[in-house]
Amino acid sequence: MRGLIVGAGSVGGYFGARLAAAGRDVSFLVRPHRATQLTRGLTILSHGRETTIPVKLILSSQGRGAGDFDVILLAVKAYQLDAAIADFAPCVTERTMIFPVLNGMQHMDALRSRFGAPRVLGGVARIATSLDEQGRIVDQASFHDLSYGEWDGARSERIVALDQFMRGAGFDARLSTEIEREMWEKWAMLASLGAITCLMDGDIGRVARAPGGEDFVRRLFDEVAATVGAEWRPLADPFKSQVLALLTDRSSSLTSSMYRDMKSGARIEADQIVGDLVRRAAARGVPTPLLATVLVRLKVYEQA
């Protein structure tokens, strides 16, 4: 199997580098600036240890001549999706699986519209990494999970082949027969965490300890859950209990990546993580006053 990694940042770079180190046939489609940083390979800093892994690079301008790929792991920021599609589209053939691990669900509509639903897999990445000023991947946690599956849950021949390609490469790879559920649950969790920390400008523990903080968290999560329930189906009670326990933990220093991006002055995924939920809620007649307030806050930040 031949794989193409689109997005050699902290997420795609980590999983792609591990696949390369395990001897898988993977290449990275990159822009010139990132190619310069990766001349000697992809460097991962994990638990005080630095590892540089040689990788094969393809400049985005040369994608048309890169040949065919069995799977394209798409790991860009959601606001980079349109540009990424233009870059990798020449590499897509009838047999290519497109495996996105973007936040939210908006990207699924865009990919299906462009390439057809049968080519697009469901995917979820759970990892905490970032890029430092030198372009190295900084591993910030002990979990490195990658889930993938056919939208209808089938154990097709191609998804089983992808599972074999992904397993044993230095991270936790898992074939899911319920990938749609996992994607909705991740979005619900991510949107809630991002909305809370970005609006309140603090970590989960600080919000939970503030007078009225827990009530605010519960009301905001109720809006997220109601929106998901109207647009897809109700979230399971055990999942909701697990999320609320995490989001009301008074000892937690947990923040969202969107909050950390805001604090560093970086671009954020406001429309894809929160805005799309607000739009879907409005279309279904679900009131979301807190989420709408969060979206205004994020838009003020973007304008600044």
N, C-alpha and C positions, 0 to 999 in steps of 0.2 A: 504494500500500500504506500502511496506517495501523498504526503501532506503538505499543505501550504498554510503558514501562520500569517494572518493579516492583523497587524497590531503587535509590534515587538516592544510593547510597554511593560508595565510591571506584572500584568496578568498573562497576556499572550507570550511575553518574553520568558516568564517563569516556566509555564507548561511546555512551551516549545523547546526551551533549552534542555529541560529534563528528558523530553523525547529524543532530542539529538544526542544527548549523552548516553542514552540507552540504545543507540544504534538505529533509531528509526529514520526513515528517509523523509526528512522535513526541510523545507526552505522557508525563509522569511521574506515577505514582500514589504519593503521599507522605502521611505523617502530618503533623499540624499543626506540630510542632517543626521538621521538615525544610523544610516549606513556608515558614516564617518565614525560614530561612537562605537560601532560594532566591528571595526576592522580586525581586531584581535579576538573577537568573540563576545559572547554574552556573559557578564559577570554577575553572580548571585552572592550576596552577603547574607549568610544565615547562621545565627547563633555564634557570632564571632569568627566564622570561617568564610573565607573568600574563595569562590570557585569560578574559573573562567572556562567556558565551554565553546569551542569553535563551532560556528554555524554557517550555513549556506545562505547568502543574501541574493535577493533579486530586487533591483531598483524598480519602483512603481512604474517608471516610464518604459521599462522593458518587459512588463507583465505579458504583453501579447506574444512574446516569443519564448515564454517560460515553459511551455508544454502543458500537458494535462495533469490534473490532480484528482485523486480519489476523494479527498476530504479537504475542506478549507475551514480552519479554525479561525473564526472571526472574533477578535477580542479588542475592538477599538472602543473609545468613548462613544456614547450614543449620538452625540452631536457631530461625530466624524463619519457617520454611517454613509451618507450620500457620496462623499469623496472616496471612501473605501470601496463601495460598490463599483464606482467607475474604474478603480485601480485593478480589482480582481476579476471583474466580469469577463475579460478575455480568457481567463484560465478555467472557466466553468464549461463543462461538457455534459453530455446526457447522463453520465454515470457519477458526476460529482455530487458529494454530500456537502451541504453548507451547514456548518456547526457553529451557531452564534452563541456567545455567552455575555451579551449586553444586558444592561439593566432595563427593567420594565418589560412591556410587551409590544410597544409601538414598532420595534424593528422587525417583528415577525410579519406584520402586514406589508412593510416595505419590501422585505426579501421575497415573500411569496408573490407579490405583485410583479416584481422584476424577473424572478427566475422560475416561478411556478411552485406551488405548495409541495409537490412530491420531493423536490430537491432539498427542502429546508427541514433540518432536525430541530428538536428542542434541546436546550442546553442550559446548564447552571454551573457557575464557578463560585466556589466559596474559598476565599483566600484573602489574606491581609498583606499586601505588598505595596511598595512605592518605589519611585525612581529617585536617586539622589542627583546632585548637580553634575556628576560625571556620567550619568546614564546607567549606573549600576542598579540592579534590582535588590531592594532591601526587604528581606523576609521578616515580617513583624509578628508572626504567630506560628503555632504548631500545626495548623490545619491547612491542607492543600487539596481540596476536593473538586473533582470534575465529574459531573453527571451528564448523561446524554441519552436520547431515546427517540424512537419514532413517535410522531404525534398521537397515533392511535394505540400506542403501547405494544405494537407487534414486535416480536423477536425476529426481524427479517434477516436475511442472509447478510445484507450489507451492514446492519447495525451490530451483528455478532462479529463481523470482520473488524469493524471499528473498535469494538470492545477489546479484541485481541491486540490491536495496534496500540491502544492506550494503556493497557494493564502492564504492570511491572516496570514502569518508567520513573519511579521515584516520587510518585504522588498517588493519592487515593482516587482511582478511576472506577466509575460504577455505571453499568447499563441500567437505566430506569425504565420501568413499564408504566410509570405515572409522571412523566416529565412535565406535562402541562400543569398538574397540581403543584409540583415543586417550583415551577416558574411563578405561578400566582402567589404562592406562599412567600417566596423570596421577595417578590415585589412588595407585598404587604408589609413584611418586616422592614425592608430597606426604606420604603416611603415613610413609615412611622418613625423609624430611628432618625432619618434625615430631617423630617419635618420638626420633630421635637428639638433636636440639638441646634438646628439652624435658626429656628424662631426664638428659642430661649437662650442662645449663645452660651451653651454650657454642656457638660457631659451629663449622662443619664442620672448619676448620683446627685449632682447639684440640683437638677430639676426635681427629682423625686423628694429631696429633702426640703424644698421650698414650700411655704404654705400654699396649699391648693395645687401643688405640683402633680401629685398622683391623680387627682381628679381631672386635671388637664390632659394628662397622658391617656387616661381611660377614655375620655370623650373623643380625643383625636383618633385613637385606635378604633373606636366604634365607627367613626366616619369612614376610615379605610376599609374596615371589614364589611360595612354596609355597601360600599361601592363595589367591592369584589363580589359580594353575594349577588348584587343586582346584575353585574356584567357577566359573571361566570357562574359560580354556585357558592353557597355558604362555606366559609372556612370552618374546619373541624374544631370542635370545642377544645380538645387537648392541645391543638396548635395555638389557639387563641390564648389559652391559659399559660402556655410556655412563653409566648411573646410578651404578655403582660407582666409575667414574673421578671423577665429580662429588662423590660422598659421601666419598671418601678423599683428596681434594686437600688436602695439608698447608698450602698457601698460601691457602686459601679463607677468606673472611670471611662466607660464605653462612649465613643463618639462615632459619627458616621463619616465616610470618606467625603461626602459632599460638604459637611461642616469643616473638615480639615482643608479641603480645597478652598473654601471661603476664607478661612483664616490665613491662608498663604497667598490669597489674591489670584487664584487660578480660575479657569473657566469651570462651570458646573453644569450638571445635567438636570436643570430645573424643569424643563418641559417634559422630559422623558420620565422622571421619577415622580414628580408631584403634579405637574400640569396636565398630563394625560389622565391621571386619576380624576382630577377636577372636571375635565371635559366629559369623561365617561359618566361621572356622577350626574352632571347637569343633563346629559342626554337621557338618563334613566329616571330623572326626577328625584334624585337622592340629595338632600341638603348637606353641604360640606362647608360650613362657615369657617371652621378652623383651618382646614386644608386650603381654602381660598385665601385666607389671611397669610398662611405660609407662602403661597405662590406669589402674593404681592411682595412679601419680604425678599424672596429670591429674585424677583424682577427688579426691585430697587438695587440689589447688589449687582445684577448684570448690567444695569445702566451706568453704575458707578465705575 
